[in-house]
Amino acid sequence: MNSLRKRRRFPRLAVPEEARVYDETGRELGVVSQVSGNGMNIEASSPAVASSLLAGRRLRITVVEPGSRATNVVDVIVRACEGKLVGMQFVDLVADEPL
């Protein structure tokens, strides 16, 4: 029973390609490093970007897939920031919108 409590609800999956993340103003936040069923980690594009993403901040972001340039728009809440690694929790999924 203890091992089940320590287990994540959704496993984290590494993202082998550089899916880029942008905020509503078009500012590049970074690249997706891991994703799970309820959130993702990004590697911030700079220390300044990382420091602007405070825990508890709600954002609408656009994830642009490499190659196809397909976009996905999602609402997230920043849950953690450690160095340039930023953890985000998905809140509501919305229809795709142009960047």
Backbone atoms as SQL, in Angstrom:
CREATE TABLE atoms (id INTEGER PRIMARY KEY, chain TEXT, resi INTEGER, resn TEXT, atom TEXT, x REAL, y REAL, z REAL);
INSERT INTO atoms VALUES
  (1, 'A', 1, 'MET', 'N', 0.818, -1.189, 0.000),
  (2, 'A', 1, 'MET', 'CA', 0.000, 0.000, 0.000),
  (3, 'A', 1, 'MET', 'C', 0.865, 1.259, 0.000),
  (4, 'A', 2, 'ASN', 'N', 1.949, 1.282, 0.785),
  (5, 'A', 2, 'ASN', 'CA', 2.823, 2.439, 0.826),
  (6, 'A', 2, 'ASN', 'C', 3.411, 2.759, -0.545),
  (7, 'A', 3, 'SER', 'N', 3.801, 1.730, -1.308),
  (8, 'A', 3, 'SER', 'CA', 4.403, 1.974, -2.610),
  (9, 'A', 3, 'SER', 'C', 3.403, 2.618, -3.566),
  (10, 'A', 4, 'LEU', 'N', 2.114, 2.323, -3.422),
  (11, 'A', 4, 'LEU', 'CA', 1.103, 2.945, -4.271),
  (12, 'A', 4, 'LEU', 'C', 0.978, 4.431, -3.977),
  (13, 'A', 5, 'ARG', 'N', 1.102, 4.822, -2.730),
  (14, 'A', 5, 'ARG', 'CA', 0.991, 6.238, -2.363),
  (15, 'A', 5, 'ARG', 'C', 2.168, 7.041, -2.909),
  (16, 'A', 6, 'LYS', 'N', 3.319, 6.413, -3.014),
  (17, 'A', 6, 'LYS', 'CA', 4.502, 7.098, -3.511),
  (18, 'A', 6, 'LYS', 'C', 4.500, 7.195, -5.035),
  (19, 'A', 7, 'ARG', 'N', 3.699, 6.387, -5.674),
  (20, 'A', 7, 'ARG', 'CA', 3.646, 6.363, -7.126),
  (21, 'A', 7, 'ARG', 'C', 2.863, 7.562, -7.650),
  (22, 'A', 8, 'ARG', 'N', 3.325, 8.132, -8.750),
  (23, 'A', 8, 'ARG', 'CA', 2.617, 9.241, -9.379),
  (24, 'A', 8, 'ARG', 'C', 1.320, 8.748, -9.997),
  (25, 'A', 9, 'ARG', 'N', 0.331, 9.619, -10.017),
  (26, 'A', 9, 'ARG', 'CA', -0.957, 9.272, -10.641),
  (27, 'A', 9, 'ARG', 'C', -0.766, 9.030, -12.141),
  (28, 'A', 10, 'PHE', 'N', 0.070, 9.889, -12.769),
  (29, 'A', 10, 'PHE', 'CA', 0.379, 9.747, -14.192),
  (30, 'A', 10, 'PHE', 'C', 1.896, 9.669, -14.342),
  (31, 'A', 11, 'PRO', 'N', 2.394, 8.702, -15.074),
  (32, 'A', 11, 'PRO', 'CA', 3.851, 8.637, -15.261),
  (33, 'A', 11, 'PRO', 'C', 4.340, 9.798, -16.128),
  (34, 'A', 12, 'ARG', 'N', 5.549, 10.235, -15.883),
  (35, 'A', 12, 'ARG', 'CA', 6.161, 11.280, -16.697),
  (36, 'A', 12, 'ARG', 'C', 6.817, 10.641, -17.907),
  (37, 'A', 13, 'LEU', 'N', 6.644, 11.248, -19.041),
  (38, 'A', 13, 'LEU', 'CA', 7.247, 10.757, -20.275),
  (39, 'A', 13, 'LEU', 'C', 8.198, 11.812, -20.812),
  (40, 'A', 14, 'ALA', 'N', 9.393, 11.384, -21.188),
  (41, 'A', 14, 'ALA', 'CA', 10.356, 12.303, -21.797),
  (42, 'A', 14, 'ALA', 'C', 9.856, 12.698, -23.179),
  (43, 'A', 15, 'VAL', 'N', 10.127, 13.919, -23.577),
  (44, 'A', 15, 'VAL', 'CA', 9.732, 14.410, -24.902),
  (45, 'A', 15, 'VAL', 'C', 10.994, 14.486, -25.739),
  (46, 'A', 16, 'PRO', 'N', 11.119, 13.611, -26.751),
  (47, 'A', 16, 'PRO', 'CA', 12.366, 13.532, -27.507),
  (48, 'A', 16, 'PRO', 'C', 12.576, 14.698, -28.479),
  (49, 'A', 17, 'GLU', 'N', 11.516, 15.376, -28.869),
  (50, 'A', 17, 'GLU', 'CA', 11.638, 16.471, -29.814),
  (51, 'A', 17, 'GLU', 'C', 11.458, 17.793, -29.090),
  (52, 'A', 18, 'GLU', 'N', 11.892, 18.870, -29.676),
  (53, 'A', 18, 'GLU', 'CA', 11.832, 20.165, -29.012),
  (54, 'A', 18, 'GLU', 'C', 10.518, 20.888, -29.274),
  (55, 'A', 19, 'ALA', 'N', 9.472, 20.497, -28.544),
  (56, 'A', 19, 'ALA', 'CA', 8.197, 21.210, -28.614),
  (57, 'A', 19, 'ALA', 'C', 8.379, 22.518, -27.849),
  (58, 'A', 20, 'ARG', 'N', 8.144, 23.630, -28.493),
  (59, 'A', 20, 'ARG', 'CA', 8.364, 24.943, -27.889),
  (60, 'A', 20, 'ARG', 'C', 7.077, 25.466, -27.252),
  (61, 'A', 21, 'VAL', 'N', 7.249, 26.218, -26.162),
  (62, 'A', 21, 'VAL', 'CA', 6.121, 26.738, -25.393),
  (63, 'A', 21, 'VAL', 'C', 6.168, 28.264, -25.421),
  (64, 'A', 22, 'TYR', 'N', 5.002, 28.889, -25.693),
  (65, 'A', 22, 'TYR', 'CA', 4.884, 30.345, -25.780),
  (66, 'A', 22, 'TYR', 'C', 3.740, 30.811, -24.884),
  (67, 'A', 23, 'ASP', 'N', 3.874, 32.029, -24.339),
  (68, 'A', 23, 'ASP', 'CA', 2.769, 32.585, -23.561),
  (69, 'A', 23, 'ASP', 'C', 1.829, 33.345, -24.497),
  (70, 'A', 24, 'GLU', 'N', 0.808, 33.989, -23.937),
  (71, 'A', 24, 'GLU', 'CA', -0.196, 34.676, -24.755),
  (72, 'A', 24, 'GLU', 'C', 0.355, 35.864, -25.534),
  (73, 'A', 25, 'THR', 'N', 1.470, 36.400, -25.100),
  (74, 'A', 25, 'THR', 'CA', 2.075, 37.542, -25.807),
  (75, 'A', 25, 'THR', 'C', 3.013, 37.091, -26.917),
  (76, 'A', 26, 'GLY', 'N', 3.252, 35.784, -27.022),
  (77, 'A', 26, 'GLY', 'CA', 4.174, 35.262, -28.028),
  (78, 'A', 26, 'GLY', 'C', 5.588, 35.082, -27.517),
  (79, 'A', 27, 'ARG', 'N', 5.817, 35.382, -26.241),
  (80, 'A', 27, 'ARG', 'CA', 7.151, 35.208, -25.650),
  (81, 'A', 27, 'ARG', 'C', 7.443, 33.723, -25.510),
  (82, 'A', 28, 'GLU', 'N', 8.600, 33.301, -25.994),
  (83, 'A', 28, 'GLU', 'CA', 8.984, 31.897, -25.850),
  (84, 'A', 28, 'GLU', 'C', 9.371, 31.639, -24.399),
  (85, 'A', 29, 'LEU', 'N', 8.690, 30.654, -23.792),
  (86, 'A', 29, 'LEU', 'CA', 8.983, 30.289, -22.411),
  (87, 'A', 29, 'LEU', 'C', 10.063, 29.225, -22.328),
  (88, 'A', 30, 'GLY', 'N', 10.131, 28.338, -23.301),
  (89, 'A', 30, 'GLY', 'CA', 11.123, 27.274, -23.296),
  (90, 'A', 30, 'GLY', 'C', 10.668, 26.084, -24.102),
  (91, 'A', 31, 'VAL', 'N', 11.249, 24.919, -23.784),
  (92, 'A', 31, 'VAL', 'CA', 10.900, 23.678, -24.480),
  (93, 'A', 31, 'VAL', 'C', 10.385, 22.663, -23.469),
  (94, 'A', 32, 'VAL', 'N', 9.468, 21.818, -23.936),
  (95, 'A', 32, 'VAL', 'CA', 8.903, 20.765, -23.090),
  (96, 'A', 32, 'VAL', 'C', 9.966, 19.702, -22.871),
  (97, 'A', 33, 'SER', 'N', 10.203, 19.331, -21.598),
  (98, 'A', 33, 'SER', 'CA', 11.174, 18.271, -21.318),
  (99, 'A', 33, 'SER', 'C', 10.481, 16.978, -20.905),
  (100, 'A', 34, 'GLN', 'N', 9.349, 17.084, -20.203),
  (101, 'A', 34, 'GLN', 'CA', 8.566, 15.912, -19.792),
  (102, 'A', 34, 'GLN', 'C', 7.093, 16.281, -19.824),
  (103, 'A', 35, 'VAL', 'N', 6.261, 15.265, -20.038),
  (104, 'A', 35, 'VAL', 'CA', 4.816, 15.481, -20.029),
  (105, 'A', 35, 'VAL', 'C', 4.151, 14.298, -19.346),
  (106, 'A', 36, 'SER', 'N', 3.012, 14.568, -18.714),
  (107, 'A', 36, 'SER', 'CA', 2.226, 13.497, -18.099),
  (108, 'A', 36, 'SER', 'C', 0.757, 13.800, -18.349),
  (109, 'A', 37, 'GLY', 'N', -0.119, 12.987, -17.812),
  (110, 'A', 37, 'GLY', 'CA', -1.550, 13.176, -18.013),
  (111, 'A', 37, 'GLY', 'C', -2.105, 14.429, -17.378),
  (112, 'A', 38, 'ASN', 'N', -1.395, 14.993, -16.402),
  (113, 'A', 38, 'ASN', 'CA', -1.941, 16.184, -15.746),
  (114, 'A', 38, 'ASN', 'C', -0.998, 17.385, -15.750),
  (115, 'A', 39, 'GLY', 'N', 0.114, 17.306, -16.480),
  (116, 'A', 39, 'GLY', 'CA', 1.002, 18.458, -16.528),
  (117, 'A', 39, 'GLY', 'C', 2.249, 18.194, -17.333),
  (118, 'A', 40, 'MET', 'N', 3.183, 19.138, -17.215),
  (119, 'A', 40, 'MET', 'CA', 4.433, 19.005, -17.957),
  (120, 'A', 40, 'MET', 'C', 5.510, 19.826, -17.278),
  (121, 'A', 41, 'ASN', 'N', 6.742, 19.497, -17.606),
  (122, 'A', 41, 'ASN', 'CA', 7.901, 20.280, -17.200),
  (123, 'A', 41, 'ASN', 'C', 8.454, 20.935, -18.447),
  (124, 'A', 42, 'ILE', 'N', 8.869, 22.187, -18.294),
  (125, 'A', 42, 'ILE', 'CA', 9.571, 22.835, -19.394),
  (126, 'A', 42, 'ILE', 'C', 10.932, 23.273, -18.899),
  (127, 'A', 43, 'GLU', 'N', 11.869, 23.341, -19.824),
  (128, 'A', 43, 'GLU', 'CA', 13.162, 23.943, -19.530),
  (129, 'A', 43, 'GLU', 'C', 13.063, 25.368, -20.048),
  (130, 'A', 44, 'ALA', 'N', 13.067, 26.331, -19.142),
  (131, 'A', 44, 'ALA', 'CA', 12.905, 27.738, -19.501),
  (132, 'A', 44, 'ALA', 'C', 14.012, 28.185, -20.443),
  (133, 'A', 45, 'SER', 'N', 13.672, 29.100, -21.335),
  (134, 'A', 45, 'SER', 'CA', 14.632, 29.572, -22.327),
  (135, 'A', 45, 'SER', 'C', 15.723, 30.449, -21.725),
  (136, 'A', 46, 'SER', 'N', 15.475, 30.986, -20.512),
  (137, 'A', 46, 'SER', 'CA', 16.492, 31.797, -19.844),
  (138, 'A', 46, 'SER', 'C', 16.178, 31.855, -18.352),
  (139, 'A', 47, 'PRO', 'N', 17.157, 32.219, -17.535),
  (140, 'A', 47, 'PRO', 'CA', 16.893, 32.396, -16.104),
  (141, 'A', 47, 'PRO', 'C', 15.827, 33.469, -15.842),
  (142, 'A', 48, 'ALA', 'N', 15.810, 34.526, -16.675),
  (143, 'A', 48, 'ALA', 'CA', 14.812, 35.590, -16.503),
  (144, 'A', 48, 'ALA', 'C', 13.397, 35.058, -16.726),
  (145, 'A', 49, 'VAL', 'N', 13.220, 34.215, -17.734),
  (146, 'A', 49, 'VAL', 'CA', 11.903, 33.608, -17.981),
  (147, 'A', 49, 'VAL', 'C', 11.533, 32.723, -16.805),
  (148, 'A', 50, 'ALA', 'N', 12.452, 31.894, -16.350),
  (149, 'A', 50, 'ALA', 'CA', 12.173, 31.003, -15.221),
  (150, 'A', 50, 'ALA', 'C', 11.751, 31.793, -13.993),
  (151, 'A', 51, 'SER', 'N', 12.442, 32.892, -13.704),
  (152, 'A', 51, 'SER', 'CA', 12.114, 33.665, -12.502),
  (153, 'A', 51, 'SER', 'C', 10.788, 34.400, -12.626),
  (154, 'A', 52, 'SER', 'N', 10.288, 34.582, -13.845),
  (155, 'A', 52, 'SER', 'CA', 8.990, 35.236, -14.030),
  (156, 'A', 52, 'SER', 'C', 7.820, 34.259, -13.866),
  (157, 'A', 53, 'LEU', 'N', 8.119, 32.971, -13.820),
  (158, 'A', 53, 'LEU', 'CA', 7.073, 31.948, -13.717),
  (159, 'A', 53, 'LEU', 'C', 6.939, 31.480, -12.268),
  (160, 'A', 54, 'LEU', 'N', 6.291, 32.294, -11.471),
  (161, 'A', 54, 'LEU', 'CA', 6.144, 32.024, -10.043),
  (162, 'A', 54, 'LEU', 'C', 5.084, 30.967, -9.776),
  (163, 'A', 55, 'ALA', 'N', 5.318, 30.152, -8.758),
  (164, 'A', 55, 'ALA', 'CA', 4.344, 29.123, -8.369),
  (165, 'A', 55, 'ALA', 'C', 3.000, 29.779, -8.088),
  (166, 'A', 56, 'GLY', 'N', 1.940, 29.157, -8.621),
  (167, 'A', 56, 'GLY', 'CA', 0.583, 29.664, -8.445),
  (168, 'A', 56, 'GLY', 'C', 0.101, 30.522, -9.601),
  (169, 'A', 57, 'ARG', 'N', 1.017, 30.932, -10.475),
  (170, 'A', 57, 'ARG', 'CA', 0.636, 31.775, -11.616),
  (171, 'A', 57, 'ARG', 'C', -0.118, 30.942, -12.649),
  (172, 'A', 58, 'ARG', 'N', -1.236, 31.470, -13.109),
  (173, 'A', 58, 'ARG', 'CA', -2.036, 30.801, -14.139),
  (174, 'A', 58, 'ARG', 'C', -1.707, 31.421, -15.491),
  (175, 'A', 59, 'LEU', 'N', -1.524, 30.559, -16.486),
  (176, 'A', 59, 'LEU', 'CA', -1.160, 31.001, -17.834),
  (177, 'A', 59, 'LEU', 'C', -1.951, 30.242, -18.876),
  (178, 'A', 60, 'ARG', 'N', -2.145, 30.856, -20.012),
  (179, 'A', 60, 'ARG', 'CA', -2.613, 30.141, -21.208),
  (180, 'A', 60, 'ARG', 'C', -1.405, 30.067, -22.120),
  (181, 'A', 61, 'ILE', 'N', -0.988, 28.862, -22.425),
  (182, 'A', 61, 'ILE', 'CA', 0.225, 28.675, -23.224),
  (183, 'A', 61, 'ILE', 'C', -0.109, 27.981, -24.537),
  (184, 'A', 62, 'THR', 'N', 0.783, 28.149, -25.485),
  (185, 'A', 62, 'THR', 'CA', 0.689, 27.457, -26.767),
  (186, 'A', 62, 'THR', 'C', 1.918, 26.578, -26.908),
  (187, 'A', 63, 'VAL', 'N', 1.688, 25.300, -27.169),
  (188, 'A', 63, 'VAL', 'CA', 2.785, 24.358, -27.403),
  (189, 'A', 63, 'VAL', 'C', 2.841, 24.117, -28.905),
  (190, 'A', 64, 'VAL', 'N', 3.996, 24.379, -29.497),
  (191, 'A', 64, 'VAL', 'CA', 4.182, 24.216, -30.943),
  (192, 'A', 64, 'VAL', 'C', 5.050, 22.994, -31.171),
  (193, 'A', 65, 'GLU', 'N', 4.477, 22.022, -31.874),
  (194, 'A', 65, 'GLU', 'CA', 5.195, 20.783, -32.153),
  (195, 'A', 65, 'GLU', 'C', 6.207, 21.003, -33.278),
  (196, 'A', 66, 'PRO', 'N', 7.383, 20.405, -33.146),
  (197, 'A', 66, 'PRO', 'CA', 8.395, 20.570, -34.197),
  (198, 'A', 66, 'PRO', 'C', 7.951, 19.865, -35.478),
  (199, 'A', 67, 'GLY', 'N', 8.493, 20.286, -36.560),
  (200, 'A', 67, 'GLY', 'CA', 8.175, 19.637, -37.843),
  (201, 'A', 67, 'GLY', 'C', 6.830, 20.081, -38.371),
  (202, 'A', 68, 'SER', 'N', 5.750, 19.552, -37.801),
  (203, 'A', 68, 'SER', 'CA', 4.411, 19.840, -38.298),
  (204, 'A', 68, 'SER', 'C', 3.952, 21.252, -37.950),
  (205, 'A', 69, 'ARG', 'N', 4.545, 21.848, -36.909),
  (206, 'A', 69, 'ARG', 'CA', 4.166, 23.173, -36.412),
  (207, 'A', 69, 'ARG', 'C', 2.724, 23.188, -35.889),
  (208, 'A', 70, 'ALA', 'N', 2.170, 22.005, -35.606),
  (209, 'A', 70, 'ALA', 'CA', 0.836, 21.924, -35.002),
  (210, 'A', 70, 'ALA', 'C', 0.875, 22.597, -33.641),
  (211, 'A', 71, 'THR', 'N', -0.231, 23.238, -33.262),
  (212, 'A', 71, 'THR', 'CA', -0.273, 23.945, -31.986),
  (213, 'A', 71, 'THR', 'C', -1.345, 23.362, -31.074),
  (214, 'A', 72, 'ASN', 'N', -1.085, 23.438, -29.791),
  (215, 'A', 72, 'ASN', 'CA', -2.045, 23.060, -28.767),
  (216, 'A', 72, 'ASN', 'C', -2.061, 24.172, -27.737),
  (217, 'A', 73, 'VAL', 'N', -3.243, 24.693, -27.426),
  (218, 'A', 73, 'VAL', 'CA', -3.387, 25.762, -26.451),
  (219, 'A', 73, 'VAL', 'C', -3.969, 25.163, -25.184),
  (220, 'A', 74, 'VAL', 'N', -3.302, 25.397, -24.062),
  (221, 'A', 74, 'VAL', 'CA', -3.764, 24.856, -22.782),
  (222, 'A', 74, 'VAL', 'C', -3.598, 25.892, -21.678),
  (223, 'A', 75, 'ASP', 'N', -4.467, 25.799, -20.693),
  (224, 'A', 75, 'ASP', 'CA', -4.337, 26.607, -19.489),
  (225, 'A', 75, 'ASP', 'C', -3.562, 25.790, -18.473),
  (226, 'A', 76, 'VAL', 'N', -2.617, 26.446, -17.806),
  (227, 'A', 76, 'VAL', 'CA', -1.778, 25.770, -16.816),
  (228, 'A', 76, 'VAL', 'C', -1.631, 26.648, -15.579),
  (229, 'A', 77, 'ILE', 'N', -1.244, 26.010, -14.507),
  (230, 'A', 77, 'ILE', 'CA', -0.824, 26.709, -13.298),
  (231, 'A', 77, 'ILE', 'C', 0.601, 26.277, -13.025),
  (232, 'A', 78, 'VAL', 'N', 1.466, 27.250, -12.812),
  (233, 'A', 78, 'VAL', 'CA', 2.856, 26.945, -12.465),
  (234, 'A', 78, 'VAL', 'C', 2.844, 26.353, -11.060),
  (235, 'A', 79, 'ARG', 'N', 3.421, 25.176, -10.904),
  (236, 'A', 79, 'ARG', 'CA', 3.447, 24.498, -9.604),
  (237, 'A', 79, 'ARG', 'C', 4.813, 24.533, -8.940),
  (238, 'A', 80, 'ALA', 'N', 5.880, 24.582, -9.731),
  (239, 'A', 80, 'ALA', 'CA', 7.222, 24.575, -9.144),
  (240, 'A', 80, 'ALA', 'C', 8.211, 25.145, -10.139),
  (241, 'A', 81, 'CYS', 'N', 9.260, 25.745, -9.597),
  (242, 'A', 81, 'CYS', 'CA', 10.350, 26.247, -10.430),
  (243, 'A', 81, 'CYS', 'C', 11.643, 25.984, -9.687),
  (244, 'A', 82, 'GLU', 'N', 12.521, 25.235, -10.326),
  (245, 'A', 82, 'GLU', 'CA', 13.809, 24.906, -9.722),
  (246, 'A', 82, 'GLU', 'C', 14.882, 25.143, -10.770),
  (247, 'A', 83, 'GLY', 'N', 15.607, 26.247, -10.621),
  (248, 'A', 83, 'GLY', 'CA', 16.560, 26.624, -11.654),
  (249, 'A', 83, 'GLY', 'C', 15.801, 26.982, -12.909),
  (250, 'A', 84, 'LYS', 'N', 16.149, 26.337, -14.028),
  (251, 'A', 84, 'LYS', 'CA', 15.446, 26.588, -15.284),
  (252, 'A', 84, 'LYS', 'C', 14.330, 25.579, -15.543),
  (253, 'A', 85, 'LEU', 'N', 14.114, 24.629, -14.638),
  (254, 'A', 85, 'LEU', 'CA', 13.060, 23.629, -14.802),
  (255, 'A', 85, 'LEU', 'C', 11.781, 24.141, -14.145),
  (256, 'A', 86, 'VAL', 'N', 10.697, 24.192, -14.923),
  (257, 'A', 86, 'VAL', 'CA', 9.421, 24.725, -14.453),
  (258, 'A', 86, 'VAL', 'C', 8.349, 23.646, -14.601),
  (259, 'A', 87, 'GLY', 'N', 7.672, 23.322, -13.493),
  (260, 'A', 87, 'GLY', 'CA', 6.587, 22.347, -13.509),
  (261, 'A', 87, 'GLY', 'C', 5.244, 23.042, -13.646),
  (262, 'A', 88, 'MET', 'N', 4.428, 22.571, -14.588),
  (263, 'A', 88, 'MET', 'CA', 3.122, 23.164, -14.855),
  (264, 'A', 88, 'MET', 'C', 2.043, 22.100, -14.807),
  (265, 'A', 89, 'GLN', 'N', 0.910, 22.435, -14.209),
  (266, 'A', 89, 'GLN', 'CA', -0.240, 21.535, -14.137),
  (267, 'A', 89, 'GLN', 'C', -1.289, 22.005, -15.127),
  (268, 'A', 90, 'PHE', 'N', -1.825, 21.075, -15.938),
  (269, 'A', 90, 'PHE', 'CA', -2.894, 21.423, -16.856),
  (270, 'A', 90, 'PHE', 'C', -4.157, 21.755, -16.069),
  (271, 'A', 91, 'VAL', 'N', -4.868, 22.808, -16.499),
  (272, 'A', 91, 'VAL', 'CA', -6.100, 23.204, -15.830),
  (273, 'A', 91, 'VAL', 'C', -7.295, 22.905, -16.729),
  (274, 'A', 92, 'ASP', 'N', -7.394, 23.565, -17.848),
  (275, 'A', 92, 'ASP', 'CA', -8.503, 23.357, -18.790),
  (276, 'A', 92, 'ASP', 'C', -7.922, 23.286, -20.196),
  (277, 'A', 93, 'LEU', 'N', -8.425, 22.378, -20.976),
  (278, 'A', 93, 'LEU', 'CA', -8.020, 22.323, -22.369),
  (279, 'A', 93, 'LEU', 'C', -8.938, 23.221, -23.178),
  (280, 'A', 94, 'VAL', 'N', -8.378, 23.960, -24.148),
  (281, 'A', 94, 'VAL', 'CA', -9.176, 24.844, -24.991),
  (282, 'A', 94, 'VAL', 'C', -8.895, 24.504, -26.441),
  (283, 'A', 95, 'ALA', 'N', -9.771, 24.978, -27.315),
  (284, 'A', 95, 'ALA', 'CA', -9.600, 24.725, -28.735),
  (285, 'A', 95, 'ALA', 'C', -8.314, 25.365, -29.233),
  (286, 'A', 96, 'ASP', 'N', -7.715, 24.756, -30.254),
  (287, 'A', 96, 'ASP', 'CA', -6.494, 25.320, -30.841),
  (288, 'A', 96, 'ASP', 'C', -6.753, 26.729, -31.322),
  (289, 'A', 97, 'GLU', 'N', -5.790, 27.605, -31.096),
  (290, 'A', 97, 'GLU', 'CA', -5.850, 28.982, -31.553),
  (291, 'A', 97, 'GLU', 'C', -4.513, 29.315, -32.181),
  (292, 'A', 98, 'PRO', 'N', -4.503, 30.197, -33.171),
  (293, 'A', 98, 'PRO', 'CA', -3.214, 30.568, -33.752),
  (294, 'A', 98, 'PRO', 'C', -2.370, 31.325, -32.760),
  (295, 'A', 99, 'LEU', 'N', -1.075, 31.194, -32.908),
  (296, 'A', 99, 'LEU', 'CA', -0.127, 31.869, -32.021),
  (297, 'A', 99, 'LEU', 'C', -0.090, 33.349, -32.303);
